[in-house]
């Protein structure tokens, strides 16, 4: 009868929707499992040194002979570490100035407002 055919079609559609939903959930679970396995095989745990990374060197024992021929020594710094004078004329705030004001906890409540004060002492240093 017509009613029975209609009921069968509705039941079939419902069953197909349920199967489709189960298929999607199954594929998502499979994807999650594959991602976890990839993560576990690709990412190594951090290496732990067996001893001190840099053995202590007694004072006066380190010389140029300890370095390969042609080795160049170098140093580096950043304006934020030495400049200071953050509120002075013609010196706008740097990204670090803004960051340390906005997130003081992340900067251990420190800032570069004074730093090594090169802003005021440059004539003495040059």
C-alpha positions in Angstrom: 0.0 0.0 0.0 0.9 3.6 -0.4 1.3 4.2 3.4 3.6 1.2 3.8 5.8 2.3 0.8 6.1 5.8 2.3 7.0 4.3 5.7 9.7 2.1 4.1 11.1 5.1 2.1 11.3 7.2 5.3 12.9 4.3 7.2 15.4 3.8 4.4 16.3 7.6 4.4 16.7 7.5 8.2 18.9 4.4 8.0 21.0 6.0 5.2 21.4 9.2 7.2 22.4 7.2 10.3 24.9 5.2 8.3 26.4 8.4 6.8 26.7 9.9 10.3 28.5 6.8 11.5 30.8 6.8 8.5 31.7 10.5 9.1 32.4 9.8 12.8 34.4 6.7 12.0 36.5 8.7 9.4 37.1 11.5 12.0 38.3 8.9 14.6 40.6 7.3 12.1 42.0 10.7 11.2 42.6 11.5 14.9 44.4 8.1 15.3 46.6 8.7 12.3 47.5 12.2 13.5 48.4 10.9 17.0 50.5 8.1 15.5 52.3 10.6 13.2 53.0 12.9 16.1 54.4 10.1 18.2 56.7 8.9 15.4 57.9 12.3 14.2 58.4 14.2 17.4 61.3 13.1 19.6 61.4 13.8 23.3 63.9 16.4 24.2 67.5 15.1 24.6 68.9 15.1 28.1 72.7 15.6 28.4 74.7 13.0 30.3 76.8 15.6 32.0 77.4 19.4 32.0 76.9 20.9 28.6 80.0 23.2 29.0 82.6 21.8 31.4 84.0 24.5 33.7 87.2 26.1 32.6 89.6 27.3 35.3 90.4 31.1 35.0 93.4 31.8 32.8 93.4 28.5 31.0 91.4 29.5 27.9 93.4 30.9 25.1 93.2 31.5 21.3 94.8 28.1 20.8 91.6 26.4 22.0 89.8 27.6 18.9 90.2 26.5 15.3 92.3 28.6 12.9 90.2 31.3 11.3 87.6 31.3 14.1 86.0 34.7 14.4 84.8 36.0 17.7 81.8 38.2 17.8 79.3 39.9 20.0 75.8 41.1 19.6 73.3 43.2 21.5 70.0 45.0 20.9 69.0 48.6 21.2 66.4 47.6 23.7 69.1 46.2 26.0 71.3 49.3 26.0 69.5 52.4 24.8 67.1 53.3 27.6 65.5 56.8 27.4 62.1 55.3 26.5 60.2 58.5 27.4 62.6 61.0 25.8 62.0 63.3 22.9 62.6 61.8 19.4 62.6 58.2 20.7 59.4 56.4 20.3 58.6 53.2 22.1 60.0 50.0 20.5 57.9 46.8 20.2 59.6 45.5 23.3 58.7 48.7 25.2 55.1 48.2 24.3 55.1 44.4 25.0 56.7 44.8 28.5 54.1 47.5 29.4 51.2 45.4 28.1 52.4 42.1 29.5 54.5 42.8 32.6 54.1 39.3 34.0 55.7 37.8 30.9 58.6 40.2 31.2 59.2 39.4 34.9 58.0 43.0 35.7 61.1 44.4 34.1 61.4 46.8 31.2 64.0 48.7 29.2 63.1 52.2 30.3 66.6 52.9 31.6 68.6 49.8 30.5 72.3 50.7 30.2 71.2 54.3 29.5 73.2 54.7 26.3 70.6 57.3 25.2 72.1 59.7 27.8 75.7 58.4 28.0 76.6 58.0 24.4 79.0 61.0 24.4 80.9 59.4 27.3 81.2 56.1 25.5 82.3 57.4 22.1 
